[in-house]
Amino acid sequence: MRSALDGEIARRVRDPGRLAAVEASGLLDTAAEEPFDRLAELAAVTLDAPLAFVTVVDERRSFWKSCIGVDAREPVDRQNAVEESFCQYVIGLDAELIVGDAASDPRTAGNPAIEGMGVRAWAGFPLRAPSGEALGSFCVVDTRVRRWRDRDVQVLRTLAAAAAGEVALRARAAEVGTLARTLQQALLPPVTPEVPGMDVGAVYRAAGEGTDVMGDFYDLFESADGRWNAALGDVCGKGIAAARLTSLARYTLRAGAIREQAPSAVLRLLNEALLLADGGPSRFVTAVLATFDPADDGLHLTLSSAGHVPAVLRTANGVRLLQAPGTLLGIQADIHLSEVELRLDPDDTLILCTDGVIEARNRVGEQFGLQRLLDVTAAADCEGQAIADALSAAVVRHAGPVAQDDVAILVLRALPPGR
């Protein structure tokens, strides 16, 4: 027996703007797709939940774009009435819904899915269109009452954002260049966060005229335990396929850093996710991940690299390459990764970049190279952004204003105490 939607939920579910966004997404009544299934499966495995869904909700039903744990192959079988779904509450709230005991929670008690599907605990975030409307939900379901941990909620939030990125990849754009810029911006942090005790600089230059989506990305984010993480990577290839792997890489690193502390362990989780994605032998990723804890006497940092360009360390004694040998990701299950631990004293600086810097070629085919990377870093002003800008400008002088590959630079400088 269906229960009627309450007034506010009904208004939001049937909002014309939201329904137009649902229709424009092109996701209703479509076959299962590997990118959504992969994210839902990752949520189910990471949160130890038997069911996980990516849903799109119109005015009458919740369509399961992905349904992990439910044997339903045809689109007609992958749906239930909106009155019987928990997605209605996410749309009504326009926010996440975390329920540990669905039968006793006043927001959900009496929902037919409690008996019909065995729902006992439910946690979900809105699946948003690029324009912000809640299309449906990204959710996990447990058949037993449980207490969702803060880490569970963070993982789910991260994967829901990745699913929204998949929606954005399908969004129509009037011009190819507009789509490329939109996708590229979606793969980078919207703003560079303020990190305690650290001066941060960053530069990103897209390849060509900006009409191709390449695979470079960088990220800087805080984990639940107060550690900070700096990630930078490069996906082989370009276009939509590369953008999908880039999105997967970035959000897997974020989710992995919640689960694991060692950067090499996080990179191993990314390797497993890439192998599940089955991008083929021509789709691999190089990445570097540094985790650090601000302290009164500088920054304690651990770095691991998976086939990536060596980091540069600048100290009062000069500049040097920071080697942490490691295997490319996404090719084989058995990989070798190492870690380097060090302390950044005040004004010590770590510089990370992609191969768009060192492999930039001038007219005669000469690469920018590691030596120029060291020389420019040594001569630049001490501020983080000044170093990033100096490197970017040096690459332009060497290879010209139109880059053949994306250029990503992330600079981390330890500040003196009190700053």
C-alpha positions in Angstrom: 0.0 0.0 0.0 1.4 3.4 -1.0 1.5 6.3 1.4 0.9 9.7 0.0 3.7 12.2 -0.1 3.4 15.0 2.5 2.8 18.5 1.3 6.4 19.9 1.3 7.9 16.7 -0.1 5.3 16.6 -2.8 6.0 20.2 -3.7 9.7 19.6 -4.0 9.3 16.3 -5.9 7.0 17.9 -8.4 8.8 21.2 -8.8 8.8 22.0 -12.5 12.4 23.2 -12.5 13.6 20.0 -10.8 11.6 17.8 -13.2 13.0 19.6 -16.2 16.5 18.9 -14.9 15.6 15.2 -14.5 14.4 15.1 -18.0 17.4 16.9 -19.3 19.8 14.5 -17.6 18.8 11.8 -20.0 19.2 9.1 -17.3 15.6 8.0 -16.9 14.8 4.5 -18.3 18.3 3.9 -19.5 20.5 0.8 -19.1 23.0 0.3 -16.3 26.3 2.0 -16.9 29.7 1.0 -15.5 30.7 4.4 -14.0 27.6 4.6 -11.8 27.7 0.9 -10.9 31.4 1.2 -10.0 30.7 4.1 -7.6 27.7 2.4 -6.0 29.7 -0.9 -5.6 32.5 1.1 -4.0 30.0 2.6 -1.5 28.5 -0.8 -0.7 32.0 -2.4 -0.1 33.5 0.5 1.8 30.5 0.9 4.1 29.8 -2.8 4.4 26.2 -2.4 3.2 24.2 -5.0 1.2 22.5 -2.5 -1.0 23.5 0.6 -2.8 21.6 2.8 -5.3 22.0 5.7 -7.7 18.5 6.9 -8.3 16.7 9.5 -10.5 13.3 10.6 -9.3 10.5 12.0 -11.4 7.0 12.9 -10.3 5.9 9.2 -9.9 8.8 6.8 -9.4 12.4 6.4 -8.2 14.3 5.0 -11.1 17.4 3.0 -10.1 20.2 4.0 -12.5 22.4 1.7 -10.4 21.2 -1.0 -8.0 23.9 -3.0 -6.2 22.5 -6.0 -4.4 19.3 -6.2 -6.4 19.0 -8.6 -9.3 17.2 -6.3 -11.8 18.6 -5.9 -15.3 15.8 -4.3 -17.3 15.0 -0.6 -16.7 11.3 -1.5 -16.1 12.4 -3.6 -13.1 14.8 -1.1 -11.7 12.3 1.3 -10.0 9.7 1.7 -7.3 7.0 4.3 -6.6 8.2 7.6 -5.3 5.9 7.2 -2.3 7.7 3.9 -1.4 11.2 5.3 -1.8 13.4 7.0 0.7 14.7 9.3 -2.0 11.6 11.4 -1.5 12.9 12.5 1.8 16.3 13.6 0.4 14.5 15.7 -2.3 12.1 17.1 0.3 15.0 18.1 2.6 17.2 19.0 -0.4 20.0 17.6 1.8 21.4 14.3 3.1 19.3 11.9 5.2 21.0 9.5 7.7 18.7 7.0 9.4 19.9 4.3 11.7 16.5 2.7 12.5 14.0 3.4 9.7 11.1 1.9 11.6 11.4 4.1 14.6 12.6 7.3 13.0 9.6 9.7 12.7 10.8 10.9 9.3 10.6 7.4 7.8 8.4 5.3 10.0 5.6 3.7 8.0 7.3 3.8 4.7 6.3 0.6 2.7 9.9 -0.1 1.8 10.7 -1.0 5.4 8.6 -4.2 5.0 8.7 -4.5 1.2 12.5 -4.3 0.7 13.6 -5.0 4.3 15.0 -1.5 4.8 16.3 -1.0 8.4 19.0 1.6 8.0 19.4 4.1 5.2 21.9 6.8 4.3 21.9 9.0 1.2 22.9 12.3 -0.3 21.3 14.2 -3.1 22.4 13.3 -6.7 22.7 16.8 -8.1 22.5 18.2 -11.6 25.2 20.6 -12.7 22.7 23.4 -12.1 22.1 22.2 -8.5 18.7 20.5 -8.6 18.4 17.2 -6.7 17.8 14.6 -9.4 17.6 11.7 -7.0 20.0 10.2 -4.5 23.2 8.3 -4.0 22.5 6.0 -1.1 23.3 2.8 0.8 20.8 0.5 2.5 21.3 -1.9 5.4 18.9 -4.7 6.3 19.8 -4.3 10.0 19.6 -1.4 12.4 23.0 0.4 12.6 24.7 3.5 13.8 26.3 5.3 10.8 29.8 6.6 11.7 31.1 10.0 10.8 33.5 8.2 8.4 30.7 6.4 6.7 28.9 9.7 6.1 32.1 11.3 4.7 32.7 8.4 2.3 29.1 8.6 1.1 29.4 12.4 0.6 32.5 12.0 -1.4 31.1 9.2 -3.7 27.9 11.2 -4.2 30.0 14.1 -5.4 31.7 11.7 -7.8 28.3 10.4 -9.1 27.3 14.0 -9.6 30.4 14.4 -11.7 29.3 11.6 -13.9 26.0 13.4 -14.4 27.9 16.5 -15.4 29.9 14.5 -17.9 26.6 13.7 -19.7 25.3 17.2 -19.6 24.8 18.8 -23.0 26.7 22.0 -23.8 26.2 24.4 -26.7 29.9 24.4 -27.6 32.6 21.8 -27.2 34.9 24.3 -25.6 32.3 25.2 -23.0 31.9 21.5 -22.1 35.6 21.0 -21.9 36.1 23.9 -19.6 33.2 22.8 -17.4 34.5 19.3 -17.1 38.0 20.5 -16.4 36.9 22.8 -13.7 34.8 20.0 -12.1 38.0 18.0 -11.7 39.9 20.7 -9.7 39.3 22.2 -6.3 36.9 25.2 -6.5 39.2 27.2 -4.2 42.6 26.5 -2.7 41.9 25.9 1.0 43.8 27.6 3.8 46.1 25.1 5.5 47.3 25.8 9.1 51.0 26.6 9.1 51.3 26.4 5.3 51.6 28.8 2.4 50.1 27.2 -0.7 50.5 28.0 -4.4 48.9 26.4 -7.4 48.7 26.8 -11.2 46.7 24.9 -13.7 47.0 25.5 -17.5 44.9 23.4 -19.8 46.4 22.0 -23.0 45.8 23.4 -26.4 42.9 25.9 -26.9 41.0 24.4 -24.0 38.7 22.3 -26.2 40.2 18.9 -25.1 39.7 17.5 -21.6 43.0 16.1 -20.5 43.7 14.0 -17.4 45.8 16.2 -15.0 44.4 17.0 -11.6 45.4 18.3 -8.2 43.7 18.3 -4.8 44.3 19.6 -1.3 42.0 18.4 1.4 41.7 17.7 5.2 40.9 14.2 6.5 38.6 13.6 9.5 41.5 13.1 11.9 43.0 16.5 11.1 45.7 15.3 8.7 46.1 17.2 5.4 46.5 15.6 2.0 48.1 16.9 -1.2 47.4 14.9 -4.3 48.5 15.4 -7.9 48.0 13.0 -10.8 47.9 12.5 -14.5 45.6 10.1 -16.4 46.7 8.8 -19.7 44.6 10.0 -22.6 42.1 12.7 -23.1 38.4 13.4 -23.6 35.4 12.0 -21.7 37.0 8.6 -20.9 40.0 10.4 -19.4 37.8 12.8 -17.5 35.9 9.8 -16.0 39.1 8.2 -14.8 40.3 11.5 -13.5 37.1 12.0 -11.5 37.4 8.4 -10.2 41.0 9.0 -9.2 40.4 12.2 -7.3 37.4 11.0 -5.4 38.9 7.6 -4.6 41.9 9.4 -3.1 39.6 11.5 -1.0 37.6 8.5 0.2 40.8 6.4 0.7 42.4 9.1 2.9 39.4 8.7 5.2 40.0 5.0 5.5 43.9 4.8 5.4 46.6 7.0 6.9 49.6 5.9 4.9 49.7 7.5 1.4 51.0 4.3 -0.1 47.9 2.5 1.2 45.7 5.1 -0.3 47.4 4.8 -3.7 46.9 1.0 -3.5 43.1 1.6 -3.0 43.2 3.8 -6.1 45.0 1.0 -8.0 42.2 -1.4 -7.0 39.5 1.0 -8.1 41.2 1.6 -11.5 41.5 -2.1 -12.1 37.8 -2.5 -11.3 37.1 0.3 -13.8 38.7 -1.8 -16.5 39.9 1.1 -18.6 42.3 -1.2 -20.5 46.1 -1.2 -20.6 46.2 2.1 -22.4 44.4 3.8 -19.4 46.9 4.2 -16.6 47.4 6.9 -13.9 50.5 8.4 -12.4 50.0 10.0 -9.0 51.7 11.4 -6.0 50.1 11.8 -2.5 51.6 13.6 0.4 50.1 13.6 3.9 51.2 16.0 6.6 50.5 17.2 10.1 51.1 20.8 11.0 53.3 21.1 14.1 55.0 23.9 16.0 58.4 22.9 14.7 57.3 22.6 11.0 55.4 20.1 9.0 55.8 16.3 9.4 55.2 14.9 5.9 55.0 11.5 4.3 55.0 11.1 0.5 54.4 8.3 -1.9 54.6 8.3 -5.7 53.2 6.0 -8.3 55.3 6.5 -11.4 54.9 10.3 -11.1 57.3 13.1 -11.8 59.8 13.5 -8.8 58.8 16.1 -6.2 61.3 18.9 -5.6 62.3 19.9 -2.1 63.7 23.4 -1.5 65.4 24.1 1.8 68.0 26.6 3.1 70.6 24.2 1.8 69.4 24.3 -1.8 67.0 22.3 -4.0 66.9 18.5 -4.8 64.7 15.9 -6.2 62.7 13.8 -3.8 62.6 10.3 -5.1 59.9 7.8 -4.0 59.9 5.1 -6.7 56.6 3.4 -7.4 54.6 1.6 -10.0 52.1 3.1 -12.4 48.5 2.6 -11.3 45.7 0.8 -13.2 47.8 -1.8 -15.1 48.4 -4.6 -12.7 47.3 -5.7 -9.2 50.8 -6.4 -7.9 52.5 -2.9 -7.5 55.5 -1.6 -5.6 55.2 1.7 -3.7 57.6 3.3 -1.4 57.3 6.2 1.1 59.6 9.1 2.1 59.2 10.8 5.5 60.6 14.2 6.3 60.1 17.3 8.2 59.6 20.7 6.5 61.2 23.4 8.6 59.9 26.9 8.3 60.4 28.2 4.7 61.1 24.7 3.4 59.0 24.0 0.3 57.7 21.0 -1.5 56.9 21.4 -5.2 54.7 18.9 -7.1 54.0 19.0 -10.8 52.8 16.9 -13.7 54.8 15.8 -16.8 53.3 18.7 -18.7 56.1 20.8 -17.0 59.2 18.7 -17.6 58.1 17.3 -21.0 57.2 20.7 -22.5 59.2 21.0 -25.8 60.5 24.0 -27.6 60.6 24.4 -31.4 63.6 22.2 -31.8 62.1 19.4 -29.6 64.1 20.1 -26.5 62.3 19.2 -23.3 62.0 21.6 -20.3 63.5 18.8 -18.2 64.2 18.2 -14.5 67.3 20.5 -14.4 65.3 23.5 -15.5 62.7 22.6 -12.9 65.4 22.7 -10.2 67.0 25.9 -11.5 63.7 27.8 -11.7 62.6 26.6 -8.3 65.9 27.6 -6.7 65.8 31.2 -8.2 62.1 32.0 -7.5 60.9 34.1 -4.6 60.0 32.1 -1.4 56.2 32.5 -1.5 54.3 29.4 -2.6 52.3 31.2 -5.3 55.4 33.0 -6.6 57.2 29.7 -7.1 54.2 28.2 -8.9 53.9 31.3 -11.1 57.6 31.3 -11.9 57.5 27.7 -13.0 54.5 28.3 -15.2 56.1 31.3 -16.8 59.3 29.5 -17.4 57.4 26.7 -19.2 55.7 29.3 -21.4 59.0 30.9 -22.3 60.5 27.5 -23.2 57.6 26.0 -25.1 55.3 28.8 -26.1 51.8 29.9 -24.8 49.9 26.9 -26.2 50.6 23.9 -24.0 50.7 20.4 -25.6 49.8 18.8 -22.3 48.1 20.1 -19.2 50.4 21.8 -16.7 49.6 21.3 -13.0 51.8 22.7 -10.2 51.2 22.5 -6.5 53.5 24.2 -4.0 53.5 23.7 -0.2 55.7 25.9 1.9 56.0 25.6 5.7 55.4 28.9 7.4 57.4 30.2 10.4 55.6 29.8 13.8 52.7 32.3 14.3 51.9 32.8 10.7 
